[in-house]
Amino acid sequence: MSVADRAETGGDTCQTGYHAQIKEENRARILRAARDLFLARGYDKTSLAQIAREARVSTGTLFKRYPSKAALFAAVTSEQWQLDVEYAAPPPPGDPRYGLDHIGRDYACLVARPGTAALCRLIITELPQMPELADIVGTGFAIDRGPFFDRLRDYLDAEAQAGTLDFRSAHGQPLSASAVAEQFLGMICSQLLWPQLVRTDFVPPNPADPAIADEAVALMINRYSTGS
């Protein structure tokens, strides 16, 4: 058993800090190896044993953390949507134009990360033959966007409670903050992500360009602002 594997099992020779460091290094290597192999070979043709070899951990260490290939794939997709440390907390409610612009620019950078479009293509290609992916990943990779979606939904809820935004359909029916969050992120995705799934020659715009979020923000304000 390697030192790294002994750290995963909590061997007595490992100090607490070193133990935690090795576990985190193992986790990062496993996710990196899994993502690279999934993208290179496809989900169906990649085995957990191959991932363990690539990550330089034992199969026991890998299975202890990820008991199935679907669970590991879900972890890979979840990692893709994790917020970076430079993403500040959403601004307080009161100025939805500023708040949505702030969040929209963060999301443009998030969705433009290397590998996002490739993982989406992999899911679209293999999901029909791999029903276990639907049970774990579901629509979360394409729509819910994990912690970022939660962040935006909570911000929209706060603006609605402050009376600055009112979410209603064209027929006057109330809309949830989740539904509105999907609309907003979808407008940004339509510029950065979706064209990459159908056009091999598409060159995404610079995600730092403020114009990417401008139109989505303007439409949201025109549609839902109370004017207060």
N, C-alpha and C positions, 0 to 999 in steps of 0.2 A: 504494500500500500504506500502511495506517495505521501509526501508531507502535506500536499494540498488536500488529498483525500482524507488524511487523518484529521485535518482541521475541520472538514465538513462533518465528520462523525463526532467531533468534540473530544478528541484525544487529550489525555491528561497533560501531555507535554506542551500543549499550546496555551499560551497566555490569552486572556480574553480579547485584547486588542488585536493581536496577531490572528487569532481565530476568526474574528469578524472580517479582517482585511482579506484573508484567504478566501472566505466564503464569497465576498463581494467580487473578488477577482475571478473566481470560478464562474459565478453567475454571468459576469460580463463576457467571459470567453465563450461560455455555452451559447448565450444569445447571439453573439457575433458569428460563431461557427454555424449555428442553426440558420441564421438569416442568409449567410453566404451560400450554404449548401441548398437551401430551399430555392433560392433564386437561380442557382446554377443548374440544379438537377430536377427541380420540381418537388412538390410536396410528396407525391406518391412514391417517387424513386429515391427519396432520402430516408435513411434509417436512423434510429437513435444511436445505434452502435457507431455509424459513420460520424455522427455529430460528436459523440464522446471522444473518438479518436482525434478529430480535428480540434476540439477544445482542450485536449490533453488532460482529460479527467476520466475516472473509471465509469463504467456503465452504472454501477451502484450509486455513485455520487449524482449522476444525471437523473436516474430514476427517483432518487429520494426527493429531488427538487421538482421534477416534471415527470409525473407517472405515466404520461402518454404523449405521443407525438402531437396530438391535437392540442393538448395543454401547453406544450412548448411553443407551438405555432401561435397560439393565442398570446403567449408572453412576448413573442417577437413583435407581433402587430401592436400590442399594447405599448411596448417600449418605443415604437415609432411615433406615438402620439404624446409621449411624456413632455411636459413643459420644461424648457431650459431655465436655468437659474436666473438668466437675465430678464425673463418675462415677469414684470412686476404684477402685483395684485391689481385687479380691476379698479379703476378710479371710483370714488363715491358717486352715488346717483345725483342727478341734478343737471347734468349737461350731456344728454345722450349723443349728441353729435361728436363731442370730444371722446366720450367713452367708447363708442362704437369704432371710431377711427383708430383709437389706441389698440383695441382688441383685434380689429380687422388686420392691422399691419402685423401684429404678432402672429396671427393665423396664417397670413400669406407666407411668412418665413417658415412656419412650422410645416405647412403642406408642401413646400418646395424642397424639403429635406431630400437628400439622395436616398433612393430606394423606395420612396413612398409610391410612386407610379408603378414600379416593378412589382411591389407587393400587391397592389390592387389588381394588376393584370393576373398575377398568380392565383389570387382568390377567384376572380371571374372565370379563369380557365379551368380550375380544378374543383371548385365547389360542387358542380353537378355530380361529379363522380365520388366525392368525399363528403357524405352527409354528416360525418362527425365534426367537420369544420363548421357547419351551420349551427350545430348545437352549442359550440363554444365561442366562435367568432361572431356568428350571426351577421347582422348588418352593422355591427359596431365599428368595424374598420372604415367603412365607407360613409356612415351617416353620423353615428353618435360621437365619434372622435374622442372618446374617453375623457380624461380630465379636462381637456380644453373645452369640450362641449359643456361639461358641468359648470365650468368657470363662466362661460358666456350666458348660460341659462340663468344662473344665480344673479348675474349682473342685470339681465333683462327683467327678472322678477323685482329686483330692487328699484329699477327705474319705474316700473309699473306701480309699485307701492308708493313711490314718491309722486305719482301723478303726472310724470313727464311723458310717458308712453301709454297708449291704450291699444291692446292687441285684439282686433276684431277682423273678421272676414269681410269680404265684399258684400255679404248679405247681413252683416251686423252681428254675426255669431261670435262669441268670445273664442279667442285662440290662446293656447297655452304658450308659455315662454319657450318650451321645448320646440314647438312647431315653428315659432318665429326664429329661434336660433338656427334651425335647419335651413330656413330660407336665407338667412344672412350668410352662413358659411357656404351654402350652395352657390351663391352668386360669386364668391371669391374662388371657389373650386372650379367654376366654369371657365375661369381665365387661366388657371395654373395647372390643374390636375386632369380634368376630364378630357381635354384635347389630346393629352399624351396617351390616353388609353386607346384612341382610335387612329391617331396619325403618328406614324413613325418619324416624320420629318418635322414635327412640331417643336419649335424652340420656345420654351416658356419665357415669359417676361421676367425681368428682375423682380424678385419678391419684395425688395426694399423700395420699389417705385410706389410712392403714395397714391398714384392714380389707380392702382389695383383695388384699393379699398374705397376710394372716393365715391364711385358709382353705387356700390352696395350701401354705403352709409347714407347717401342722398336718397336712395329709394326707401330705405327704412324710415328715415325722418319724415319724408313726404307721406308715407303710408300710415305711420303709427303715432307721430308726434301729436300731443294734445295742445301744443302751442303755449303751455304754461312755463 
